[in-house]
Amino acid sequence: MSFIKDYKRKLKELVDSYGDWFQDEKAHNRTKMTKDLHPYKKIFSPVNINSISIRNRLVMGPMGNISMAEEMGRPSAKMLKYYTERARGGVGLITTGLVPVCYGIDPTVNEPGDKSYFPRIDRSRTTYSGWRAIAHSVHSYGAKIFIQLTPGLGRVGSPECVLKKFKLPVSASWNPNFYMPAVPCRPLRNRELKRIINNAGQAAADAKALEIDGVYLHGHEGYLLEQLTNPAYNRRKLGRYSDWQNFGLDLITEIRERVGPDYPIMYRIDLSLALQETYGQEFHKIKELKKFKGERTVQETLEYMSNLVKAGVDIFDVDLGCYDNWWLPHPPGSMPPGCFLSLSRTVKEYMQDNNVLTNKEQEVLVVGVGKLGYPDLAEEALQEEMCDLIMLARPLLADPDWPKKAYAGRVEDIIPCLGDQEGCIHEFVAGGHPQCSVNPRTGNEDVYPEVLPSSSTRKKVGIVGAGPAGITCAITLAQRGYEVVLYEKESNIGGNLRPGSIPRIKADTRNYVDYLEHQLEKMTRDKELKLILSHEAKLPELEEENYHTIIIASGAYPLTPSLPGINLPHVVQAIDLLNNPSLAQGKQDILVVGGGSVGCETAYFLSYELEKNVTILEMMPYFLKEVCTANRGHLIHYLQRKKVKLLNCTRLTEVQKDCIKGMKNESRRVPNPYATWKPVLPANIKNPLEKPLDLKEKEIQLTADLVVLATGMNPRNSLYYETLEKNISEEIHCIGDALKPARVFEAVKAGYLLGTGL
């Protein structure tokens, strides 16, 4: 699909397709980790960018290196080992997370005391050594590295600077802050913008001197560079930068002058913010959005990109969206594979049709982005000339050896990305640093061992429960030389991941279950561990086996609230419904109780796949409150498109034969449950401008043929306390949901750490 003609209709069709994409069997099949196109000749062919050669077409995408540098900005050992691991894994080009060049101008990029949560390349020579060490390490393994520079955060920076520094956030014009729209962002002065441009030129010159191979401009997603180069945000009337192209062009011109003609410059851009295509007529009614109605058109973006090439850009990657429709630039697991390939193809066609060449008389290269971690899909995209390179961001967090394994045809051994974004994006939003739900070493390469320590004695370990915690622990211990027996009462492994993988939007979870099955098959075949399925381990058996260590990873079971009518036959648990969808047969009006991830994903399944009328009840003010903003936004937006009713601040009080009763807070201060254009602030961040929620409850009655419970989980840990009481082993541990129901992120990490620490 080319967007050069009739772009509004085509963009809308594309954005609309992100809700029900899985109904196209071809699109859904692309989510499979197959190797039909191996050997991957195109993926592993070299490519030149300006004057440098990249060994293959794989690019590690930029992911913020939040809290991976020392507090004054010098890259730390954590950051060094993080990038070294990806270079050793075989990727051709690494791009760093964003590095601001606007200190002293944009108050959101640093903390009081001039401390930084981003890596820095300015301030003084003290930051240089960390970058030089990273460049040398990456080069030692044959990879290249570009540093991603950002002019700033602007309106998407933290508004805490108002309270902590008594300074307003900044932007191109007077714009509302994304996190707290009541906080205004002041327009930057021309002299401040010129300082940023000079800083960027100096940072690029320093990067070149430090043997970093290229610079990469962060010009998408509504960050400050986007704000200055998109008339949606830049509504300046006077001065040079009232022309929305000039800041970006001046920036590239300055960098090119400082680094010379042979140094690669890359630019990340969105073809469109797609705000009006996302929100339709509602866009003009939403107070926080309607100011942005003058967004850059696709044709204007392509013309701007052409001018950027003339100024010195060699290569682009292109996506869609911004913070206000955050699932687009951060596509979660529920989004389709290769979701932006039509955009990269559009840019390639435009550059070719208009004979746009770089300053080196080379073709403009375009990197494909957006859920391309499936080797066959990546190869197909290159073969069909939809893009020139493939960007892998989260897939390289899940498995830094993705390139090596794909090259060798070991696709089934690639750890697949879940797309939950809990360890990567959500972790640093919550105050941590980038990690990964399915790879505990990611972001912890400086702490967790590269080579597992061998056991001095072959101790016998019994593990109860083959969910992600139990499996990870079993595999880790077996690799260390322990004698491991893994018990699972069901006929298959995976625990609650298995019903969680039933909805077609959860294909990435299905891939992860398949991966775990394959790893266990290999280890049981080679007699490295013993797996006993369809067998519930009990105390006498565990005692008789005389295990040195017993680990209880028996998961959790659904919580059932104590309410009148809760035991009626048409009340079922979400897990049971997913395992047996026939429970919904003949039912049309379905009520889901609980607006967390299980409830909302089940509602998505019921509405899109089974074509049911669905209502979700949630007691709290927000649906999916603890879920990554991108994942939350995608689910809520497309549930609304399917006319699923979201009733927040509503509690179930009684279930009757064909209806339910509840109490709904009808206060005007109850948040709009469909508001995906603004985030839910973390619990530890108080919005001083927000008025407290008052209580004005009213009884409601809703028709319900089927009531589906998704009201939380209880740990299944009775066996743990029995074994403790009987003192049947030297060591007894409880991990995963059996300890405390949580996410895959916590379960896998617990299994790995216990497995390495015994």
Beta strands, then each sheet from edge to edge (+ up, - down):
strand 1: 47-49
strand 2: 52-54
strand 3: 58-60
strand 4: 93-100
strand 5: 110-111
strand 6: 115-116
strand 7: 144-150
strand 8: 170-171
strand 9: 175-176
strand 10: 184-187
strand 11: 214-218
strand 12: 265-270
strand 13: 315-319
strand 14: 365-368
strand 15: 389-392
strand 16: 460-464
strand 17: 483-487
strand 18: 529-532
strand 19: 549-552
strand 20: 556-558
strand 21: 571-573
strand 22: 589-593
strand 23: 613-617
strand 24: 645-647
strand 25: 650-655
strand 26: 659-665
strand 27: 697-703
strand 28: 706-709
strand 29: 713-715
strand 30: 731-734
sheet 1: 1+ 2-
sheet 2: 3+ 4+ 7+ 11+ 12+ 13+ 14+ 15+ 3+
sheet 3: 5+ 6-
sheet 4: 8+ 10+ 9-
sheet 5: 18+ 17+ 16+ 19+ 30+
sheet 6: 20+ 29-
sheet 7: 21+ 28+ 22+ 23+ 24+
sheet 8: 25+ 26- 27+
end
